[in-house]
Amino acid sequence: MTPKTAAPGYDVYALYDEWVSWWHDMGKPELKSPAGAFLGFCKKRHQRKPLR
């Protein structure tokens, strides 16, 4: 799965910027799988506010 399929209709670059800001706000916790964490963030965003 890719971010585009996890959150269809969203601007992936904007989602990435939002995710990085969230990560910084959380105190930069160590991530075992940054790509997986970002993908999970995209899925949750789409579940909360689907564009399609």
BAMARVEX-457128 format. One record per atom (N, C-alpha, C, CB): y, z, x; residue in three letters; atom name. Coordinates in steps of 0.05 Angstrom, whole numbers. Atoms other than C-alpha are relative to their C-alpha. Glycine has a CB too. Layout:
<nodes>
Y,Z,X,residuo,atomo
Y,Z,X,Ala,CA
...
</nodes>
This chain:
<nodes>
Y,Z,X,residuo,atomo
-23,0,17,Met,N
0,0,0,Met,CA
25,0,18,Met,C
0,24,-19,Met,CB
-25,1,-14,Thr,N
70,-15,23,Thr,CA
22,14,-16,Thr,C
8,-29,7,Thr,CB
-22,-12,16,Pro,N
137,17,3,Pro,CA
9,-18,-23,Pro,C
23,6,19,Pro,CB
-8,18,21,Lys,N
153,-45,-37,Lys,CA
-19,1,-24,Lys,C
2,-29,10,Lys,CB
19,-2,23,Thr,N
90,-38,-79,Thr,CA
0,29,-11,Thr,C
-28,-7,9,Thr,CB
-1,-27,10,Ala,N
98,38,-84,Ala,CA
24,5,-17,Ala,C
0,19,24,Ala,CB
-25,-3,15,Ala,N
169,32,-110,Ala,CA
12,-28,-6,Ala,C
21,18,15,Ala,CB
-10,27,5,Pro,N
178,-38,-139,Pro,CA
28,0,-11,Pro,C
-19,-14,-20,Pro,CB
-27,3,9,Gly,N
249,-60,-149,Gly,CA
21,15,17,Gly,C
3,8,-28,Gly,CB
-18,-16,-16,Tyr,N
278,-9,-101,Tyr,CA
6,-15,27,Tyr,C
-11,27,6,Tyr,CB
-7,9,-26,Asp,N
315,-27,-37,Asp,CA
-14,18,20,Asp,C
32,0,4,Asp,CB
16,-16,-18,Val,N
266,-4,16,Val,CA
17,13,22,Val,C
-21,-17,13,Val,CB
-17,-11,-21,Tyr,N
321,6,68,Tyr,CA
16,24,-11,Tyr,C
19,-21,11,Tyr,CB
-15,-23,13,Ala,N
361,51,20,Ala,CA
-19,24,-4,Ala,C
12,-9,-27,Ala,CB
19,-22,3,Leu,N
298,91,5,Leu,CA
-6,13,27,Leu,C
-26,-11,-12,Leu,CB
5,-11,-26,Tyr,N
285,99,79,Tyr,CA
24,18,9,Tyr,C
-3,-23,21,Tyr,CB
-24,-17,-7,Asp,N
357,125,91,Asp,CA
0,26,-16,Asp,C
26,-16,-6,Asp,CB
1,-23,17,Glu,N
348,173,32,Glu,CA
-22,19,10,Glu,C
-5,-7,-29,Glu,CB
22,-16,-10,Trp,N
281,197,60,Trp,CA
8,14,26,Trp,C
-25,-17,4,Trp,CB
-8,-12,-26,Val,N
310,209,130,Val,CA
20,22,-5,Val,C
12,-22,19,Val,CB
-20,-21,6,Ser,N
368,249,100,Ser,CA
-15,24,-11,Ser,C
20,-10,-21,Ser,CB
16,-22,12,Trp,N
318,290,59,Trp,CA
-15,15,23,Trp,C
-20,-11,-21,Trp,CB
15,-12,-22,Trp,N
276,302,122,Trp,CA
18,17,17,Trp,C
-13,-22,17,Trp,CB
-19,-15,-16,His,N
337,325,161,His,CA
8,26,-16,His,C
26,-16,6,His,CB
-7,-23,16,Asp,N
357,371,103,Asp,CA
-22,21,-1,Asp,C
8,-9,-28,Asp,CB
22,-18,0,Met,N
288,402,104,Met,CA
-5,13,27,Met,C
-26,-15,-9,Met,CB
3,-12,-26,Gly,N
297,422,176,Gly,CA
-17,-15,20,Gly,C
-10,28,-3,Gly,CB
16,18,-17,Lys,N
260,364,208,Lys,CA
-28,11,5,Lys,C
15,-5,26,Lys,CB
27,-10,-5,Pro,N
190,390,197,Pro,CA
-17,-21,14,Pro,C
-14,8,-26,Pro,CB
18,18,-14,Glu,N
136,360,241,Glu,CA
-17,-15,-20,Glu,C
-18,15,21,Glu,CB
16,16,19,Leu,N
102,303,205,Leu,CA
-24,-11,15,Leu,C
17,-24,-11,Leu,CB
24,11,-12,Lys,N
30,285,221,Lys,CA
-2,-30,-4,Lys,C
-25,14,-11,Lys,CB
1,28,6,Ser,N
38,218,188,Ser,CA
27,-8,-13,Ser,C
-23,-7,-19,Ser,CB
-26,7,11,Pro,N
111,196,181,Pro,CA
-1,-24,-20,Pro,C
19,-7,22,Pro,CB
2,23,18,Ala,N
91,130,149,Ala,CA
-12,9,-27,Ala,C
-18,-22,13,Ala,CB
11,-10,25,Gly,N
48,166,98,Gly,CA
19,17,-16,Gly,C
-25,16,7,Gly,CB
-20,-16,13,Ala,N
103,215,83,Ala,CA
21,-17,-14,Ala,C
14,19,20,Ala,CB
-19,19,12,Phe,N
152,158,71,Phe,CA
-12,-14,-24,Phe,C
9,-20,21,Phe,CB
13,13,23,Leu,N
102,123,26,Leu,CA
-2,19,-24,Leu,C
-28,-10,9,Leu,CB
1,-20,22,Gly,N
92,186,-14,Gly,CA
27,5,-13,Gly,C
-10,27,11,Gly,CB
-27,-2,10,Phe,N
167,193,-21,Phe,CA
7,-23,-18,Phe,C
21,2,23,Phe,CB
-5,24,17,Cys,N
171,122,-48,Cys,CA
-15,2,-26,Cys,C
-8,-26,16,Cys,CB
16,-2,24,Lys,N
116,135,-98,Lys,CA
13,20,-19,Lys,C
-29,10,6,Lys,CB
-13,-20,17,Lys,N
150,198,-124,Lys,CA
26,-10,-12,Lys,C
5,26,17,Lys,CB
-25,11,10,Arg,N
217,163,-130,Arg,CA
-5,-19,-23,Arg,C
15,-14,23,Arg,CB
6,19,21,His,N
186,108,-171,His,CA
-11,15,-25,His,C
-21,-20,9,His,CB
10,-15,23,Gln,N
149,159,-216,Gln,CA
23,14,-15,Gln,C
-20,21,9,Gln,CB
-22,-14,12,Arg,N
214,197,-229,Arg,CA
20,-19,-13,Arg,C
14,17,20,Arg,CB
-19,19,10,Lys,N
259,137,-239,Lys,CA
-9,-29,4,Lys,C
27,4,14,Lys,CB
11,27,-4,Pro,N
220,72,-247,Pro,CA
22,-21,-7,Pro,C
-25,-4,-16,Pro,CB
-18,22,5,Leu,N
262,9,-242,Leu,CA
-14,-23,-15,Leu,C
11,-11,26,Leu,CB
15,21,14,Arg,N
206,-35,-269,Arg,CA
-22,13,-15,Arg,C
-12,-20,20,Arg,CB
</nodes>
